[in-house]
Amino acid sequence: MTSAAHNLTQRFPKRRAFITGAASGLGLACAESLAREGWQLFLTDSDAGRLDLVTQSFRRDGAQVMSSPCDVRDAAALQAVVDAAAGVAGGIDVAIHCAGVSVAGRFHETSPEDWDWCFDINVAGVANSCRAVIRHMARGPGGLIINIASVAGFCAGPQMSAYNASKAAVIALSETLMQEYGAYGVRTMVVMPAFFRTSIIDNGRGPARVLDAARKLVENSGLEAPEVAEAILMAASRGRTHLVYPPKYRGLWWLKRFMPQRWHQIFPRLTRR
């Protein structure tokens, strides 16, 4: 069976990818899929130790990989990382922005500090990454930006206000980039996955009972990061602009867009289940 990464290679034969949040979870799964197809990888993550272990593992397997630890909140440092990667490879074809955090709890119990932390990483961090790679993509033949949002960005369930709002902002940002940079050959795709097995809850902030409930949903999802990564890369190879995954959630996406009032009657019943 032809892999999703192989199909993406047909669109971008120079095979140069930049990935944030690459030391674990979805970022790592995307990197592994691209490495099997011989892509040149430029990886970053705030966890320097884990990033180094991942980099050494890729190199032992013969992958072309460079990495540099970086906090996506630091726009200047992130720009320097991207500039160095583009300088080595002569450009960047695909950028996948996976770095993110979670905040849980009822709105009035969530502190301003936790809101700032969530938005600084989930929104400003994605914006910083986009700004850094667009400068290189728009100068040449273009490229593809893949921003990882969440089903939470349009479902907006209870006790996740900061996280929901941050992911909704990623969707809005991505759709804006589609309008502003498409003419320069820079395509943007926004991904809205539901719960899948990842460590994002482990570093989350909020009441223990809410984080524990979210952790159970993650563990019971039956969905692993490599499956989500394959779906993302396949959709990207086909020129998709939006991906809701798994497919059973797509009905909710369309219901919210076309029948918002009906949505707000139905969704509370779903969350109570």
GIFENNOR-V986555 format. One record per helix or strand of 3 or more residues. SS is the DSSP state (h for helix, s for strand). FROM is the first residue (numbers start at 1). TO is the last residue. If there is no record, write none. Layout:
ss=[SS & SS]
from=[FROM & FROM]
to=[TO & TO]
This chain:
ss=[h & s & h & s & h & s & h & s & h & h & s & h & h & s & h & h & s & h & h]
from=[4 & 16 & 25 & 40 & 48 & 64 & 75 & 94 & 107 & 112 & 143 & 152 & 161 & 186 & 208 & 225 & 242 & 247 & 260]
to=[11 & 20 & 36 & 43 & 60 & 67 & 89 & 97 & 109 & 137 & 148 & 155 & 184 & 193 & 219 & 237 & 245 & 258 & 272]
